[in-house]
Amino acid sequence: MQTFELAAALAIGIGAIGPGIGIGIAAGPALAAMGRNPDAAGVIRTNLIVAMAFAEAISIYALVVALIILFVVGNAPAPK
């Protein structure tokens, strides 16, 4: 395994941990709040979906960085 492959794997691996934890932390209390107050479920659900979309955007950025590392750095000519 070359260094750029390890860098790409770490970029997507570490970049996906944060949003995964964040979504888990946000979804638990949101579902509990919907269970306690079903009348507010619509507002809570909307805010939760927006927050999840922002969290997922971070992992998509990590994926883009990993792909750039693989296909741009990996295909760069070797130094002479």
N, CA, C and O atoms as a Tinker XYZ file with bonds, in Angstrom:
   320  protein
     1  N      0.842000   -1.174000    0.000000    73     2
     2  CA     0.000000    0.000000    0.000000    64     1     3
     3  C      0.885000    1.234000    0.000000    63     2     4     5
     4  O      1.849000    1.333000    0.760000    81     3
     5  N      0.537000    2.167000   -0.864000    73     3     6
     6  CA     1.320000    3.392000   -0.937000    64     5     7
     7  C      0.758000    4.439000    0.015000    63     6     8     9
     8  O     -0.342000    4.289000    0.548000    81     7
     9  N      1.517000    5.482000    0.217000    73     7    10
    10  CA     1.141000    6.495000    1.192000    64     9    11
    11  C     -0.157000    7.204000    0.832000    63    10    12    13
    12  O     -0.974000    7.478000    1.712000    81    11
    13  N     -0.362000    7.508000   -0.465000    73    11    14
    14  CA    -1.566000    8.240000   -0.851000    64    13    15
    15  C     -2.814000    7.382000   -0.659000    63    14    16    17
    16  O     -3.889000    7.920000   -0.394000    81    15
    17  N     -2.694000    6.063000   -0.787000    73    15    18
    18  CA    -3.845000    5.199000   -0.539000    64    17    19
    19  C     -4.218000    5.205000    0.942000    63    18    20    21
    20  O     -5.398000    5.215000    1.291000    81    19
    21  N     -3.221000    5.198000    1.795000    73    19    22
    22  CA    -3.463000    5.289000    3.234000    64    21    23
    23  C     -4.077000    6.641000    3.588000    63    22    24    25
    24  O     -4.978000    6.716000    4.424000    81    23
    25  N     -3.595000    7.701000    2.959000    73    23    26
    26  CA    -4.138000    9.036000    3.218000    64    25    27
    27  C     -5.606000    9.109000    2.802000    63    26    28    29
    28  O     -6.419000    9.696000    3.516000    81    27
    29  N     -5.953000    8.526000    1.667000    73    27    30
    30  CA    -7.348000    8.529000    1.210000    64    29    31
    31  C     -8.225000    7.717000    2.159000    63    30    32    33
    32  O     -9.343000    8.125000    2.474000    81    31
    33  N     -7.729000    6.581000    2.610000    73    31    34
    34  CA    -8.496000    5.751000    3.539000    64    33    35
    35  C     -8.713000    6.471000    4.863000    63    34    36    37
    36  O     -9.806000    6.409000    5.425000    81    35
    37  N     -7.704000    7.143000    5.360000    73    35    38
    38  CA    -7.852000    7.892000    6.606000    64    37    39
    39  C     -8.777000    9.087000    6.431000    63    38    40    41
    40  O     -9.537000    9.424000    7.339000    81    39
    41  N     -8.717000    9.731000    5.267000    73    39    42
    42  CA    -9.579000   10.900000    5.029000    64    41    43
    43  C    -11.048000   10.520000    5.086000    63    42    44    45
    44  O    -11.834000   11.207000    5.738000    81    43
    45  N    -11.429000    9.456000    4.427000    73    43    46
    46  CA   -12.842000    9.077000    4.441000    64    45    47
    47  C    -13.208000    8.394000    5.755000    63    46    48    49
    48  O    -14.326000    8.562000    6.241000    81    47
    49  N    -12.302000    7.641000    6.330000    73    47    50
    50  CA   -12.592000    6.958000    7.590000    64    49    51
    51  C    -12.807000    7.927000    8.741000    63    50    52    53
    52  O    -13.809000    7.845000    9.452000    81    51
    53  N    -11.878000    8.831000    8.919000    73    51    54
    54  CA   -11.993000    9.814000    9.996000    64    53    55
    55  C    -13.077000   10.837000    9.666000    63    54    56    57
    56  O    -13.773000   11.321000   10.558000    81    55
    57  N    -13.216000   11.164000    8.380000    73    55    58
    58  CA   -14.214000   12.147000    7.978000    64    57    59
    59  C    -15.641000   11.656000    8.130000    63    58    60    61
    60  O    -16.560000   12.473000    8.184000    81    59
    61  N    -15.854000   10.371000    8.199000    73    59    62
    62  CA   -17.208000    9.831000    8.360000    64    61    63
    63  C    -17.559000    9.534000    9.811000    63    62    64    65
    64  O    -18.732000    9.354000   10.137000    81    63
    65  N    -16.569000    9.480000   10.676000    73    63    66
    66  CA   -16.837000    9.180000   12.084000    64    65    67
    67  C    -17.606000   10.322000   12.752000    63    66    68    69
    68  O    -18.592000   10.086000   13.450000    81    67
    69  N    -17.157000   11.545000   12.540000    73    67    70
    70  CA   -17.787000   12.697000   13.180000    64    69    71
    71  C    -19.254000   12.862000   12.824000    63    70    72    73
    72  O    -20.092000   12.962000   13.721000    81    71
    73  N    -19.591000   12.892000   11.529000    73    71    74
    74  CA   -21.012000   13.003000   11.181000    64    73    75
    75  C    -21.843000   11.826000   11.672000    63    74    76    77
    76  O    -23.002000   12.007000   12.045000    81    75
    77  N    -21.279000   10.633000   11.678000    73    75    78
    78  CA   -22.021000    9.473000   12.181000    64    77    79
    79  C    -22.356000    9.607000   13.653000    63    78    80    81
    80  O    -23.476000    9.318000   14.073000    81    79
    81  N    -21.384000   10.045000   14.432000    73    79    82
    82  CA   -21.621000   10.262000   15.855000    64    81    83
    83  C    -22.604000   11.410000   16.055000    63    82    84    85
    84  O    -23.499000   11.327000   16.896000    81    83
    85  N    -22.438000   12.483000   15.282000    73    83    86
    86  CA   -23.318000   13.636000   15.417000    64    85    87
    87  C    -24.768000   13.310000   15.102000    63    86    88    89
    88  O    -25.678000   13.765000   15.795000    81    87
    89  N    -24.983000   12.528000   14.064000    73    87    90
    90  CA   -26.354000   12.147000   13.708000    64    89    91
    91  C    -26.945000   11.262000   14.800000    63    90    92    93
    92  O    -28.118000   11.401000   15.145000    81    91
    93  N    -26.147000   10.365000   15.337000    73    91    94
    94  CA   -26.632000    9.520000   16.422000    64    93    95
    95  C    -26.989000   10.310000   17.670000    63    94    96    97
    96  O    -27.987000   10.028000   18.332000    81    95
    97  N    -26.163000   11.301000   17.983000    73    95    98
    98  CA   -26.433000   12.133000   19.151000    64    97    99
    99  C    -27.675000   12.990000   18.930000    63    98   100   101
   100  O    -28.433000   13.229000   19.870000    81    99
   101  N    -27.892000   13.450000   17.717000    73    99   102
   102  CA   -29.047000   14.308000   17.428000    64   101   103
   103  C    -30.342000   13.504000   17.305000    63   102   104   105
   104  O    -31.402000   13.969000   17.725000    81   103
   105  N    -30.263000   12.313000   16.739000    73   103   106
   106  CA   -31.483000   11.551000   16.464000    64   105   107
   107  C    -32.120000   11.002000   17.742000    63   106   108   109
   108  O    -33.346000   10.954000   17.840000    81   107
   109  N    -31.340000   10.601000   18.692000    73   107   110
   110  CA   -31.885000   10.032000   19.930000    64   109   111
   111  C    -32.794000   11.004000   20.675000    63   110   112   113
   112  O    -33.952000   10.678000   20.937000    81   111
   113  N    -32.297000   12.185000   21.021000    73   111   114
   114  CA   -33.166000   13.146000   21.711000    64   113   115
   115  C    -34.340000   13.623000   20.851000    63   114   116   117
   116  O    -35.417000   13.907000   21.374000    81   115
   117  N    -34.132000   13.711000   19.539000    73   115   118
   118  CA   -35.240000   14.143000   18.679000    64   117   119
   119  C    -36.364000   13.117000   18.697000    63   118   120   121
   120  O    -37.537000   13.479000   18.790000    81   119
   121  N    -36.012000   11.846000   18.609000    73   119   122
   122  CA   -37.045000   10.808000   18.658000    64   121   123
   123  C    -37.719000   10.752000   20.028000    63   122   124   125
   124  O    -38.922000   10.507000   20.121000    81   123
   125  N    -36.947000   10.978000   21.088000    73   123   126
   126  CA   -37.538000   11.008000   22.423000    64   125   127
   127  C    -38.492000   12.191000   22.567000    63   126   128   129
   128  O    -39.551000   12.072000   23.184000    81   127
   129  N    -38.110000   13.333000   21.994000    73   127   130
   130  CA   -38.982000   14.508000   22.064000    64   129   131
   131  C    -40.257000   14.284000   21.265000    63   130   132   133
   132  O    -41.333000   14.715000   21.680000    81   131
   133  N    -40.147000   13.616000   20.126000    73   131   134
   134  CA   -41.357000   13.312000   19.340000    64   133   135
   135  C    -42.265000   12.342000   20.097000    63   134   136   137
   136  O    -43.488000   12.422000   19.991000    81   135
   137  N    -41.673000   11.440000   20.848000    73   135   138
   138  CA   -42.468000   10.500000   21.628000    64   137   139
   139  C    -43.189000   11.174000   22.780000    63   138   140   141
   140  O    -44.323000   10.822000   23.103000    81   139
   141  N    -42.524000   12.154000   23.404000    73   139   142
   142  CA   -43.142000   12.863000   24.526000    64   141   143
   143  C    -44.191000   13.867000   24.065000    63   142   144   145
   144  O    -45.196000   14.076000   24.744000    81   143
   145  N    -43.957000   14.496000   22.896000    73   143   146
   146  CA   -44.853000   15.544000   22.430000    64   145   147
   147  C    -45.161000   15.318000   20.944000    63   146   148   149
   148  O    -44.525000   15.942000   20.095000    81   147
   149  N    -46.096000   14.462000   20.616000    73   147   150
   150  CA   -46.392000   14.151000   19.213000    64   149   151
   151  C    -46.891000   15.349000   18.406000    63   150   152   153
   152  O    -46.769000   15.357000   17.181000    81   151
   153  N    -47.452000   16.360000   19.073000    73   151   154
   154  CA   -47.920000   17.544000   18.350000    64   153   155
   155  C    -46.770000   18.339000   17.740000    63   154   156   157
   156  O    -46.955000   19.007000   16.723000    81   155
   157  N    -45.603000   18.278000   18.340000    73   155   158
   158  CA   -44.440000   19.016000   17.840000    64   157   159
   159  C    -43.582000   18.178000   16.903000    63   158   160   161
   160  O    -42.497000   18.607000   16.510000    81   159
   161  N    -44.051000   16.993000   16.541000    73   159   162
   162  CA   -43.232000   16.078000   15.729000    64   161   163
   163  C    -42.859000   16.677000   14.378000    63   162   164   165
   164  O    -41.750000   16.454000   13.893000    81   163
   165  N    -43.765000   17.431000   13.765000    73   163   166
   166  CA   -43.473000   18.007000   12.450000    64   165   167
   167  C    -42.314000   18.979000   12.488000    63   166   168   169
   168  O    -41.426000   18.920000   11.638000    81   167
   169  N    -42.313000   19.865000   13.457000    73   167   170
   170  CA   -41.236000   20.851000   13.588000    64   169   171
   171  C    -39.922000   20.165000   13.951000    63   170   172   173
   172  O    -38.872000   20.490000   13.398000    81   171
   173  N    -39.987000   19.233000   14.867000    73   171   174
   174  CA   -38.777000   18.519000   15.284000    64   173   175
   175  C    -38.199000   17.731000   14.118000    63   174   176   177
   176  O    -36.988000   17.746000   13.901000    81   175
   177  N    -39.046000   17.048000   13.371000    73   175   178
   178  CA   -38.596000   16.247000   12.239000    64   177   179
   179  C    -37.927000   17.128000   11.186000    63   178   180   181
   180  O    -36.875000   16.776000   10.652000    81   179
   181  N    -38.542000   18.274000   10.890000    73   179   182
   182  CA   -37.966000   19.181000    9.891000    64   181   183
   183  C    -36.581000   19.656000   10.309000    63   182   184   185
   184  O    -35.638000   19.626000    9.518000    81   183
   185  N    -36.468000   20.095000   11.558000    73   183   186
   186  CA   -35.164000   20.554000   12.048000    64   185   187
   187  C    -34.140000   19.425000   12.072000    63   186   188   189
   188  O    -32.964000   19.649000   11.786000    81   187
   189  N    -34.575000   18.224000   12.409000    73   187   190
   190  CA   -33.668000   17.081000   12.440000    64   189   191
   191  C    -33.157000   16.748000   11.042000    63   190   192   193
   192  O    -31.974000   16.457000   10.861000    81   191
   193  N    -34.048000   16.791000   10.059000    73   191   194
   194  CA   -33.628000   16.472000    8.692000    64   193   195
   195  C    -32.633000   17.510000    8.179000    63   194   196   197
   196  O    -31.663000   17.152000    7.512000    81   195
   197  N    -32.857000   18.784000    8.477000    73   195   198
   198  CA   -31.910000   19.827000    8.068000    64   197   199
   199  C    -30.560000   19.614000    8.744000    63   198   200   201
   200  O    -29.519000   19.725000    8.096000    81   199
   201  N    -30.568000   19.312000   10.033000    73   199   202
   202  CA   -29.309000   19.082000   10.755000    64   201   203
   203  C    -28.571000   17.856000   10.214000    63   202   204   205
   204  O    -27.346000   17.868000   10.093000    81   203
   205  N    -29.320000   16.798000    9.891000    73   203   206
   206  CA   -28.698000   15.597000    9.323000    64   205   207
   207  C    -28.100000   15.888000    7.950000    63   206   208   209
   208  O    -27.041000   15.359000    7.610000    81   207
   209  N    -28.758000   16.710000    7.175000    73   207   210
   210  CA   -28.227000   17.049000    5.852000    64   209   211
   211  C    -26.906000   17.797000    5.980000    63   210   212   213
   212  O    -25.972000   17.537000    5.222000    81   211
   213  N    -26.820000   18.723000    6.933000    73   211   214
   214  CA   -25.556000   19.431000    7.138000    64   213   215
   215  C    -24.464000   18.485000    7.622000    63   214   216   217
   216  O    -23.312000   18.615000    7.208000    81   215
   217  N    -24.800000   17.551000    8.478000    73   215   218
   218  CA   -23.813000   16.592000    8.968000    64   217   219
   219  C    -23.348000   15.667000    7.843000    63   218   220   221
   220  O    -22.162000   15.350000    7.749000    81   219
   221  N    -24.269000   15.241000    7.003000    73   219   222
   222  CA   -23.894000   14.373000    5.879000    64   221   223
   223  C    -23.044000   15.111000    4.865000    63   222   224   225
   224  O    -22.210000   14.499000    4.198000    81   223
   225  N    -23.242000   16.424000    4.735000    73   223   226
   226  CA   -22.428000   17.209000    3.801000    64   225   227
   227  C    -20.956000   17.136000    4.193000    63   226   228   229
   228  O    -20.083000   17.126000    3.326000    81   227
   229  N    -20.681000   17.086000    5.473000    73   227   230
   230  CA   -19.294000   16.996000    5.931000    64   229   231
   231  C    -18.670000   15.676000    5.489000    63   230   232   233
   232  O    -17.514000   15.652000    5.067000    81   231
   233  N    -19.417000   14.588000    5.579000    73   231   234
   234  CA   -18.860000   13.303000    5.143000    64   233   235
   235  C    -18.718000   13.258000    3.623000    63   234   236   237
   236  O    -17.829000   12.577000    3.110000    81   235
   237  N    -19.569000   13.965000    2.902000    73   235   238
   238  CA   -19.413000   14.036000    1.441000    64   237   239
   239  C    -18.152000   14.822000    1.095000    63   238   240   241
   240  O    -17.448000   14.474000    0.147000    81   239
   241  N    -17.858000   15.881000    1.855000    73   239   242
   242  CA   -16.604000   16.604000    1.638000    64   241   243
   243  C    -15.411000   15.694000    1.882000    63   242   244   245
   244  O    -14.427000   15.759000    1.144000    81   243
   245  N    -15.480000   14.849000    2.900000    73   243   246
   246  CA   -14.396000   13.908000    3.173000    64   245   247
   247  C    -14.244000   12.909000    2.025000    63   246   248   249
   248  O    -13.128000   12.538000    1.663000    81   247
   249  N    -15.369000   12.479000    1.456000    73   247   250
   250  CA   -15.313000   11.578000    0.300000    64   249   251
   251  C    -14.657000   12.256000   -0.887000    63   250   252   253
   252  O    -13.851000   11.637000   -1.582000    81   251
   253  N    -14.988000   13.517000   -1.132000    73   251   254
   254  CA   -14.381000   14.261000   -2.245000    64   253   255
   255  C    -12.880000   14.399000   -2.031000    63   254   256   257
   256  O    -12.102000   14.237000   -2.972000    81   255
   257  N    -12.472000   14.694000   -0.817000    73   255   258
   258  CA   -11.043000   14.802000   -0.526000    64   257   259
   259  C    -10.344000   13.465000   -0.762000    63   258   260   261
   260  O     -9.251000   13.428000   -1.328000    81   259
   261  N    -10.966000   12.372000   -0.334000    73   259   262
   262  CA   -10.371000   11.049000   -0.545000    64   261   263
   263  C    -10.255000   10.728000   -2.033000    63   262   264   265
   264  O     -9.248000   10.173000   -2.471000    81   263
   265  N    -11.274000   11.071000   -2.808000    73   263   266
   266  CA   -11.217000   10.816000   -4.257000    64   265   267
   267  C    -10.163000   11.679000   -4.929000    63   266   268   269
   268  O     -9.484000   11.221000   -5.848000    81   267
   269  N    -10.015000   12.911000   -4.489000    73   267   270
   270  CA    -8.962000   13.773000   -5.041000    64   269   271
   271  C     -7.592000   13.188000   -4.720000    63   270   272   273
   272  O     -6.707000   13.173000   -5.576000    81   271
   273  N     -7.415000   12.714000   -3.507000    73   271   274
   274  CA    -6.131000   12.104000   -3.142000    64   273   275
   275  C     -5.852000   10.893000   -4.019000    63   274   276   277
   276  O     -4.734000   10.714000   -4.501000    81   275
   277  N     -6.873000   10.058000   -4.226000    73   275   278
   278  CA    -6.665000    8.844000   -5.017000    64   277   279
   279  C     -6.371000    9.133000   -6.477000    63   278   280   281
   280  O     -5.431000    8.577000   -7.044000    81   279
   281  N     -7.168000   10.000000   -7.091000    73   279   282
   282  CA    -7.080000   10.153000   -8.535000    64   281   283
   283  C     -6.177000   11.280000   -8.999000    63   282   284   285
   284  O     -5.706000   11.247000  -10.135000    81   283
   285  N     -5.917000   12.278000   -8.162000    73   283   286
   286  CA    -5.016000   13.345000   -8.562000    64   285   287
   287  C     -3.605000   13.069000   -8.043000    63   286   288   289
   288  O     -2.639000   13.090000   -8.806000    81   287
   289  N     -3.499000   12.815000   -6.764000    73   287   290
   290  CA    -2.175000   12.550000   -6.194000    64   289   291
   291  C     -1.672000   11.186000   -6.670000    63   290   292   293
   292  O     -0.480000   11.022000   -6.930000    81   291
   293  N     -2.568000   10.214000   -6.784000    73   291   294
   294  CA    -2.164000    8.869000   -7.200000    64   293   295
   295  C     -1.686000    8.800000   -8.639000    63   294   296   297
   296  O     -0.878000    7.937000   -8.981000    81   295
   297  N     -2.174000    9.699000   -9.487000    73   295   298
   298  CA    -1.782000    9.702000  -10.894000    64   297   299
   299  C     -0.723000   10.738000  -11.222000    63   298   300   301
   300  O     -0.385000   10.931000  -12.390000    81   299
   301  N     -0.197000   11.405000  -10.210000    73   299   302
   302  CA     0.856000   12.403000  -10.433000    64   301   303
   303  C      2.139000   11.689000  -10.868000    63   302   304   305
   304  O      2.455000   10.603000  -10.383000    81   303
   305  N      2.862000   12.315000  -11.784000    73   303   306
   306  CA     4.125000   11.694000  -12.214000    64   305   307
   307  C      5.137000   11.645000  -11.069000    63   306   308   309
   308  O      5.183000   12.532000  -10.217000    81   307
   309  N      5.929000   10.604000  -11.076000    73   307   310
   310  CA     6.937000   10.426000  -10.027000    64   309   311
   311  C      8.022000   11.481000  -10.179000    63   310   312   313
   312  O      8.405000   11.820000  -11.299000    81   311
   313  N      8.524000   12.006000   -9.055000    73   311   314
   314  CA     9.606000   12.999000   -9.139000    64   313   315
   315  C     10.872000   12.357000   -9.686000    63   314   316   317
   316  O     11.149000   11.182000   -9.445000    81   315
   317  N     11.623000   13.143000  -10.420000    73   315   318
   318  CA    12.865000   12.627000  -11.043000    64   317   319
   319  C     14.076000   12.956000  -10.228000    63   318   320
   320  O     15.191000   12.598000  -10.607000    81   319
